Amino acid sequence: YLDNQGAASASALARLQAGMLSSLNKALFGANVSYQFMPLLLGQVTHFKALTDKSQFTQMGLSYSISDNSNLILSSTLYAGSSSSEFGALADTHSITYRNYL
Protein backbone atom coordinates (compact mmCIF):
# COMPACT_ATOMS: atom_id res chain seq x y z
CA TYR A 1 0.00 0.00 0.00
CA LEU A 2 1.29 3.47 -0.92
CA ASP A 3 -0.21 6.58 0.63
CA ASN A 4 1.04 9.14 -1.87
CA GLN A 5 0.29 12.55 -0.36
CA GLY A 6 2.48 14.21 -3.01
CA ALA A 7 -0.18 13.47 -5.65
CA ALA A 8 -2.56 15.94 -4.04
CA SER A 9 -0.57 19.00 -5.07
CA ALA A 10 -1.25 21.11 -8.15
CA SER A 11 2.25 20.45 -9.51
CA ALA A 12 1.88 16.64 -9.35
CA LEU A 13 1.99 16.15 -13.14
CA ALA A 14 5.18 18.20 -13.51
CA ARG A 15 6.78 16.27 -10.63
CA LEU A 16 5.75 12.94 -12.19
CA GLN A 17 7.33 13.91 -15.53
CA ALA A 18 10.53 14.96 -13.75
CA GLY A 19 10.75 11.55 -12.06
CA MET A 20 10.12 12.96 -8.58
CA LEU A 21 6.74 11.28 -8.14
CA SER A 22 5.89 7.64 -8.88
CA SER A 23 2.11 7.98 -9.37
CA LEU A 24 -0.63 10.57 -9.79
CA ASN A 25 -2.92 8.60 -7.46
CA LYS A 26 -3.09 9.34 -3.76
CA ALA A 27 -3.48 5.66 -2.84
CA LEU A 28 -2.11 2.54 -4.54
CA PHE A 29 -2.34 -1.10 -3.53
CA GLY A 30 -0.12 -3.80 -5.01
CA ALA A 31 0.62 -7.48 -4.69
CA ASN A 32 3.15 -9.85 -6.21
CA VAL A 33 3.01 -13.65 -6.45
CA SER A 34 5.68 -15.89 -7.94
CA TYR A 35 5.77 -19.64 -8.37
CA GLN A 36 8.52 -21.96 -9.56
CA PHE A 37 6.76 -24.49 -11.80
CA MET A 38 9.93 -26.48 -12.47
CA PRO A 39 13.58 -25.87 -11.54
CA LEU A 40 14.07 -23.93 -14.81
CA LEU A 41 10.65 -22.21 -15.14
CA LEU A 42 9.53 -19.32 -12.92
CA GLY A 43 6.16 -17.55 -13.20
CA GLN A 44 5.29 -14.19 -11.69
CA VAL A 45 2.18 -11.99 -11.46
CA THR A 46 2.16 -8.42 -10.13
CA HIS A 47 -1.04 -6.40 -9.74
CA PHE A 48 -1.46 -2.72 -8.85
CA LYS A 49 -4.78 -1.00 -8.22
CA ALA A 50 -5.14 2.76 -7.94
CA LEU A 51 -7.68 3.34 -5.19
CA THR A 52 -8.25 6.96 -6.21
CA ASP A 53 -9.31 6.57 -9.87
CA LYS A 54 -10.03 2.78 -9.86
CA SER A 55 -7.56 2.06 -12.67
CA GLN A 56 -5.29 -0.98 -12.46
CA PHE A 57 -2.60 -2.95 -14.19
CA THR A 58 -1.42 -6.54 -14.10
CA GLN A 59 1.98 -7.73 -15.22
CA MET A 60 2.53 -11.44 -15.90
CA GLY A 61 5.75 -13.16 -16.82
CA LEU A 62 7.39 -16.51 -17.39
CA SER A 63 11.16 -16.89 -17.20
CA TYR A 64 12.84 -20.01 -18.57
CA SER A 65 16.50 -20.60 -17.73
CA ILE A 66 18.10 -21.86 -20.95
CA SER A 67 21.56 -22.21 -19.42
CA ASP A 68 23.59 -20.93 -16.46
CA ASN A 69 23.88 -17.52 -18.09
CA SER A 70 20.85 -17.09 -20.39
CA ASN A 71 17.09 -16.68 -19.92
CA LEU A 72 14.07 -16.50 -22.19
CA ILE A 73 11.35 -14.25 -20.75
CA LEU A 74 7.73 -13.94 -21.93
CA SER A 75 5.78 -11.07 -20.39
CA SER A 76 2.53 -9.15 -20.72
CA THR A 77 1.26 -6.01 -19.04
CA LEU A 78 -2.49 -5.41 -19.10
CA TYR A 79 -4.01 -2.06 -18.18
CA ALA A 80 -7.63 -1.31 -17.21
CA GLY A 81 -9.60 1.80 -16.33
CA SER A 82 -11.27 4.78 -17.93
CA SER A 83 -9.32 6.67 -20.60
CA SER A 84 -8.87 9.61 -18.20
CA SER A 85 -7.30 7.45 -15.46
CA GLU A 86 -3.59 6.90 -14.85
CA PHE A 87 -3.39 3.28 -16.03
CA GLY A 88 -6.49 3.13 -18.27
CA ALA A 89 -4.94 5.46 -20.84
CA LEU A 90 -2.04 3.05 -21.52
CA ALA A 91 -1.93 0.33 -24.18
CA ASP A 92 -1.34 -3.31 -23.26
CA THR A 93 2.19 -4.56 -23.95
CA HIS A 94 3.58 -8.01 -24.71
CA SER A 95 7.22 -9.00 -25.10
CA ILE A 96 9.66 -11.84 -25.61
CA THR A 97 13.15 -11.16 -24.26
CA TYR A 98 16.33 -13.17 -24.51
CA ARG A 99 19.00 -12.29 -21.95
CA ASN A 100 22.55 -13.54 -22.08
CA TYR A 101 24.88 -12.77 -19.18
CA LEU A 102 28.58 -12.90 -19.98
HELIX and SHEET records of a PDB file:
HELIX    1   1 GLN A    5  ALA A    8  5                                   4    
HELIX    2   2 ALA A   12  GLN A   17  1                                   6    
SHEET    1   A 6 LEU A   2  ASP A   3  0                                        
SHEET    2   A 6 ALA A  27  MET A  38 -1                                        
SHEET    3   A 6 LEU A  41  ALA A  50 -1                                        
SHEET    4   A 6 GLN A  56  SER A  67 -1                                        
SHEET    5   A 6 SER A  70  ALA A  80 -1                                        
SHEET    6   A 6 THR A  93  ASN A 100 -1                                        
END                                                                             
